[in-house]
Amino acid sequence: MLSRAHPAVIETIDHKGVIRSQEIIQGGDAGGVYVPKQIGNEDPNIHYGVVIDCGSSGSRLYIYIWPEHSGKENELLQIKQLLDKQGNPVVKKLEPGLSSMAKTPGNATEYLISLLDFAAEIIPSDKHRDTPLYILATAGLRLLTPNEQKALLEDLFNDIVQNYHFQIEKTHIQVIPGKLEGIYSWIAINYVLGRFQSNTTDSISVTNGQTISISKKRPSTVGILDMGGASAQIAFEVSPDTPVEGEEIAEFSLGYDENQEIFKYRIYVTTFLGYGANKAFEKYIDRIISIALQSSPSNSTHILIDDADCLPHGYTTNYTRYNKIITIKGEGDFHSCANHLVTLLNLNATCKKKPCSLNGIYQPKINYESQDFYGFSEFWYTMEGWI
């Protein structure tokens, strides 16, 4: 879990004494920026960007802000989240997910209109044409057919270019593959934690009193396990001599120049479709119902499952299967639940290249002594269900 220290506020003031921005620093690169709205007097050096993350259970709009690049080759672009006056990220969410529009793709833009209007209102109007807008859908849409995906994305693009002035191209609206989702998550978390900062240290060694060699060390990165509603992704940096090839490896540079070795990274990344919180929960429910159906009399119309170890103690819910009403009562036994869920991981799948994690997918060993690891989930359970 990420800790959140009390933020410090730094004001940027121009030569006339006008506050241009207030920066909230929370450690690393995790800060954000509050920019007072000044109609007709916007700072030309401030840039905005909008990302709408269309997940399986809902969509979230984020607004980012950055100044011109410093010009220093050992620094990345300083991207921050836009904050409100109270120092909270400017975010807007809606439910359900975009995939709920699969049968009515003509309503896709209407579904997102509250988010789009929100961005248009927050970002100064004279900045709209220079503000890139990205609509990136994940596992919820990956579960749809290609034709359903295409219909939704085309409706969004055609309507948005007519009704909004943001900088948008067809490639800005897409269903991203699970691997790319994992890469984005890895980059985002390491950026927020300051693991890409250029606080390199030089060590100098002298050979024969003449030759001087300089080696630069960069901060170690962290690995991530990101669980969404329909899929889960794992990603972590691997050493150059780790024998990972093919679709499980990603190599990229975060610098403006591909030759900048300090910003080149090689990570192991893979995705597990169907193993997000919602889908895993559905698999669990289907399994305990299947077991109950097999052991119940064929003529029974009601089945009681009173030991659901993965549901909160005292929680009761009903399902219908094959014209039978199944009542499930929660037991709330963590250890039994953990053992139960292991059976859903398909650990017996053929492992062609060892070691494997689940589903027979190769995964190199993780050295926890030299690399921190962070787990994230966008969902939690309440008495009303997964949210």
N, C-alpha and C positions, 0 to 999 in steps of 0.2 A: 504494500500500500504506500502511495506517495504521501509524504508529510507536506503540510502547507504552512510555511512560516508566515508570521505577520508581515505583510508587504511594506516595502518602503516606496515612497512616491518621489519621483524626480520630475520637475517641471522643465519643459523646453520653452524658452522665451525669446522672441525675436528682438531686433534692435529698437522697436517701438514699445517694447514692454508688453506685447500681447502674448498670452499663453497659447502656444501652438499645440502642445500635447503634454499629457501627464503620464509618465511611465511607471507602471507598477512592477517592481522587481521582486521575484519570488525565488530566486536562486537559479543558477544555470542559465539556460536560454528560455526559462519557463514563464517569463513575465508577459505582461500585456500592456496595452497603451490605451489611455482615454484621450480622445481628441474632441475638444469642444467644437460644436457646430458653428461655423462662421460663414454664412451664406455670402457668396461673391468674393470671399477673401481666403480661399483655400490655399494651403501650402502646396505648390507644384511639385515639391520633392517627396510628398507622401503618396504612396500607392496602396490601393485596396485590392482584395481578392475575395471571392465568395466560393465556398464549397458546400454543396448539399449532399450529405451522406444518406443514401437511401438504403436503410437496413431492412431486415426481414420483418421487424415489428413496428417500425416507424422511421421517419425521416428527420434529420437534424441539420439546421443551417448554421454555419460558422462564418464569421467575417474576420479576415486577416489584414494586417497593415504592415508596411515596411517602408523605410526610407531608401534613397538611392544607395547603391553599393558603395562602400568606402573606397574601393579601388585597390585595397590591399589584397594581394594574391593569396595570403594565408588566412583570409576571413571569408565566412559564408555570408549570404544575405541575411540581415537581421529581421526575421519575420516574427511578428507578435500577434496575439489575438487582440481584437478590438474589445475594449472594456467599457462598461457604463460608468457613471459618476461614482458609484459605490465600489468600483473595482471588480465587478463581476463580469465574466465573459459575456459578450453579446451573442446569445444563442437562442434559436427558436426551434421548437420541436412540434411534431404532429404525429398522430397515429390514425389508422394502422399503417402498414408498409405500402410502398408503391405497388408491390405485387398484387395488392387487393384490387387494382384497376385492370388486371389482366383481361377480363371479359368485356371491359368498357374502356378501351385505350383512348377513345376520344375525350375522356374525362381526366386524362393524366395531368394536363396543365392545370385544370380546375382544382385537382387534388393538391397541387403544389403552390397554388396562387397566393396563399397566405404567407408562405415563406418568401416567395419572389417579391411580393409587395413590401414585405418587411425589409428586405435588403435594399430595395429601391428607395425606401424612406430614410433608412439609416445612412446610406452612403450619399455624399453630396452629389447632386444631379450633374454637375459639370465633371464629375469623375467617372460617371457610368460607362462612357465609351472606352475608357482605358482600364476598366475593371474586369478582369477575366472571371467568368462564371463556370464552375464545374459541377455537374450533377453525376455522381458516381454511385452506381447501384452495386450491391454485393450479393450475398448468398440467396436472399429472398428472390431476386430476379434470376439468378443462375438456375433455380429450380424450375423456371418456366420454360416453355418451348422456345426455340429460336424465333419463330414467327410472332409469338406473344411479346417477346423482348423487343423485336424490331418495331412492332406497332406502337408500343409505349414510347420508345425513344424518338421515333419519327414525329409523333404527335407533340412531344415536348419541344423538340427543336423547332418545328414549323411555327408553333404558337409563340414561343419565347422570342424568336427573332423579329416577329411582327409587333409584339406588345412591350418589349423591353429593349433598352439600349446598351445592355452589358456586352462586353467582348466575349463572343461565344462562337464556337465552331462545332461541327458535328462530332468531332473527336472529343469534345468537352463533355458530351453526354454519352455515357457508355456503361455497360455492365463489366466491371473489372474482374479479371480472373482471380481465384483465391490466392495464387502466388503473389500477384501484385498487391493484393490487400495486405498480405503478410509483410511485404517489403515496405509499404507505406506505414504500417503500424510500427515496424522496427525503426524506421527513420524518424517518425514523429516522437517516439518515446526517448530515443537517444538525443534528439535535438532539444527536447524539453529538459532533459537532465543535464544538458551542457556537455555531453560526451563528444561533441564535434567541435568544441571550442579549440582555438589555436594556441592553447597554453603549452606549447611544446618546449621541451628543455633540450639543450644541446650538450652533448658530452664530447669532450675533445681529448683525443689520444695522440701522443707524439711518438713516431717510430724513427729510430736512428737520428733523432734530433732534427729531422728535416721535414718529414711528411706529416701533415695534420689531416686527420679524418674527422668529420662531424656527422654524428648520427642523431636523428631526431626521433623522439618518442612521443606518441600521441596518447590521449586518455583511452583507457579500455572501454569498450562498448558493453551494453547489457543485452541479454537475450530476453525475448518476450514470448508469452503465451497469451494470445488474445482470443477470448471466446465471445462470439456474437450470438445472434438468435438461431441461425441455421448452420453456421460453420465455425470452426476453430482454426487458428493459424499459429504456427510456431516458427520463430526465426532467431538466429544467433550467428555472430561472426565466427568464422572458422579460419584457422591458420592456412597459409599457402600450401603446406604439405599434407593437409587433410584430403584424403582421396574421395572427394565428392565431385561428381560430374553429372551432366544432363539437366533435367528439369528441376532438380532439387537445389541447384546452386544458382546464385545471382551475383553478378559482379557489376559494379557501377561506380561512377565518380560523382560526388556531390559538388565539386568545384565548377567554376565557369570554364576551366581549361581541363580537358581530359588527361593532360600530362601531369597534373598536380597529384603526386603520389600520396601526399598527406590526406587527401580526400577520396582515395580509392578504397573500396570496401568489397569484401567477399563474404557472403553470408549463406548459410543453409536456411532454406525456407520451404515450407510445405503447408498445405491446407487440408482440412478434413471436412468435407461437405457432409452435413447430416449429424455433426457432432457439436453444434452450437447448443446453447442452453435450452432453447425451445424444442429443438429436434431431439436432443438427448432425453428430455423430459417425456416427450411423446413415445420414444422407444421404451422407456421404463414403464410407462403406463400400459402400453401394448403388451409388454412381456408379462407383467403380473396378471393382467386380464386373461391372457392366453393360458397361463398356468391354471388360473381359477376355472376357466371354461372346461379345460381338459379333465379336471377332477370333480366337476359338478354333475348331477343327474341331468340327462338330456331333456327331461320334461320340466325342469325348473325355469321359472320366469324371473326370479330375483336371486342375485348372488351377492354375498357379503364378503369383502376382503377387509379384515380388521387389523392387519399387521403390515400396512404399507410403510416400510422402514424409511423411505426417502421423503415422506410427507410429514409436516409438522404434527406433533402429538395433539390429538383432539380434532384435527381438521377432517371434514367429511365432504365428499363430492360424489356425484353420480355420473355414470356413463351408460350408453346403450350400445350393445353389440348383439347382432343376430336376434333382435326382438327380445333381448333379455336386459333387465335393468341391473347394473352392477354398482353397488355402493362401496366406496373405498374410504376407509378410515385410516388416518395417519398414526404411525407409531413413533416417529421421530427418533430413530436409532441411527446415529451417525456411522458407527463402525459397521453395522449390518448393511447400511445403505452403500457405503464405500465398497464393500465386498460384492454387493449386488451389481453395482454399476460396472465393475471390472468385467463382468460377463458380457457387457454390451460393446466392449472395445475390440472385438474380433482379433484377439491376441493369438489365436491359433491359425491365422492366415499364413500362407506360405511366405517365408522370408527368403527371397532370392539372394539378398546381399545383407549380411549381418553387420552390426546389430539393427533390429527393426523396432519401431515404436508400436503402432497399431495398424491394422489392415495390411500388414506385410510391407510397410513403407520403411525404407532405409533411413536411419537417423544416426549420425555420429555421436559418440559419447560427449556429454557436456562436462566440462571441468568447472565445477562450482567454486573451486578454490581461487581460480583466476578470473572468473566471470560472474557478475551478478545476474540474477534472473528475476523478471517481474511478470506477474500474472494479472490479467485484466478481464473483467466481465462487464457487459453493459446491462445485465439483467440480475434481478434478485427476486426472491419469492416472498409474497405476502399472502394473507388469508384470502385475498381476491384473485390470486394467481400470479403468473409471471408477468413482470412489467419491464 
